[in-house]
Amino acid sequence: MVHERRLTETMNAIPAGVSADDREAAEAELARHARSFNSIALHRIGQHILAHLDPDGPEPRNEPQPAPAAGALRFWDRRDGRLGLEGYLEGEHRAAFRSLIEQLAPDARL
C-alpha cells in the first residue's frame, strides 16, 4: 500500500510536458525498484527520476509569494533532497535559533 502511494505520488508529479514514452519508462523503473526497496528508498528513487525528467523544476511564478507572518517558519522538502525554509522569528528567539543552526551547519551564513 505504501509502495503504491509512492508510485502514484511520483507519477502525479511528472510534468505534463513529459512524453508518454518517458512516463511509461519512469513507471516501469519505479515498479521494478518497488520489488527490491522499502518505501523510503522508493521515494528517493522517485525524486531522482523526477529530477532527471524535469531538471529545472517547476516554472518560477511571476506573482510574489506571500511572506510568512512574523514569528512563523515554513519548511518544505525540495526535489533535490534538501530542506527549504523561509520565515521570520521574533527578536527574542534570534540568538537561540542562530546557536542551533550553527551547531547543525557550522558553515551556514546567518
C-alpha positions as CSV (number, residue, x, y, z in Angstrom):
1,M,0.0,0.0,0.0
2,V,2.8,2.5,0.9
3,H,4.7,1.5,-2.3
4,E,1.5,2.1,-4.3
5,R,1.2,5.6,-2.8
6,R,4.9,6.4,-3.6
7,L,4.4,5.3,-7.2
8,T,1.3,7.4,-7.5
9,E,2.9,10.4,-5.9
10,T,5.8,10.3,-8.3
11,M,3.7,9.7,-11.4
12,N,1.4,12.6,-10.5
13,A,4.4,14.9,-10.0
14,I,5.7,14.3,-13.6
15,P,5.2,17.5,-15.5
16,A,2.6,17.5,-18.3
17,G,5.2,18.2,-21.0
18,V,7.0,14.8,-20.4
19,S,6.4,12.4,-23.3
20,A,4.2,9.3,-22.9
21,D,7.3,7.1,-23.6
22,D,9.2,8.8,-20.8
23,R,6.2,8.4,-18.5
24,E,6.0,4.7,-19.2
25,A,9.7,4.3,-18.7
26,A,9.5,6.1,-15.4
27,E,6.6,3.9,-14.2
28,A,8.4,0.7,-15.3
29,E,11.5,1.8,-13.5
30,L,9.6,2.6,-10.3
31,A,7.7,-0.7,-10.5
32,R,11.0,-2.6,-11.0
33,H,12.6,-0.9,-7.9
34,A,9.4,-1.4,-5.8
35,R,10.2,-5.1,-5.7
36,S,13.5,-4.6,-4.0
37,F,13.4,-1.4,-2.0
38,N,11.5,-0.1,1.0
39,S,9.2,2.9,0.7
40,I,11.8,5.4,1.8
41,A,14.3,4.3,-0.8
42,L,11.5,4.1,-3.4
43,H,10.6,7.8,-2.6
44,R,14.2,8.8,-3.1
45,I,14.4,6.9,-6.4
46,G,11.2,8.7,-7.5
47,Q,12.8,12.0,-6.6
48,H,15.8,11.1,-8.8
49,I,13.5,10.2,-11.7
50,L,11.6,13.5,-11.3
51,A,14.9,15.4,-11.3
52,H,16.0,13.6,-14.4
53,L,12.7,14.2,-16.2
54,D,12.5,17.9,-15.1
55,P,16.0,19.1,-14.2
56,D,14.9,22.7,-14.0
57,G,12.0,22.1,-11.7
58,P,8.7,23.9,-11.9
59,E,8.5,27.2,-13.7
60,P,9.1,30.2,-11.4
61,R,5.9,32.1,-10.5
62,N,5.8,35.8,-11.6
63,E,3.5,36.8,-8.8
64,P,5.1,37.4,-5.4
65,Q,4.6,34.7,-2.8
66,P,3.1,35.8,0.5
67,A,5.7,36.1,3.2
68,P,5.1,34.1,6.4
69,A,3.8,36.1,9.3
70,A,6.4,37.3,11.9
71,G,7.3,34.5,14.2
72,A,6.4,31.9,11.6
73,L,8.7,29.4,9.8
74,R,7.8,27.4,6.7
75,F,9.7,24.2,5.8
76,W,9.4,22.2,2.7
77,D,11.2,19.2,1.1
78,R,12.9,20.2,-2.1
79,R,13.0,17.9,-5.1
80,D,16.8,17.8,-4.8
81,G,16.5,16.3,-1.3
82,R,17.5,19.4,0.6
83,L,15.2,21.2,3.1
84,G,13.9,24.6,2.1
85,L,13.0,27.1,4.8
86,E,11.7,30.6,5.0
87,G,10.2,32.8,7.6
88,Y,10.8,35.1,10.5
89,L,11.4,34.8,14.2
90,E,10.7,37.3,16.9
91,G,13.8,39.0,18.2
92,E,13.9,37.1,21.5
93,H,14.4,33.8,19.6
94,R,17.2,35.1,17.3
95,A,20.2,34.0,19.5
96,A,18.8,30.6,20.3
97,F,18.0,29.9,16.6
98,R,21.4,31.0,15.4
99,S,23.1,28.8,18.0
100,L,21.1,25.8,17.0
101,I,21.7,26.3,13.3
102,E,25.4,26.9,13.8
103,Q,25.7,23.6,15.7
104,L,24.0,21.8,12.8
105,A,25.6,23.6,10.0
106,P,28.8,25.4,11.1
107,D,29.3,26.9,7.6
108,A,25.9,28.4,7.4
109,R,25.8,32.1,6.6
110,L,23.3,33.7,9.1
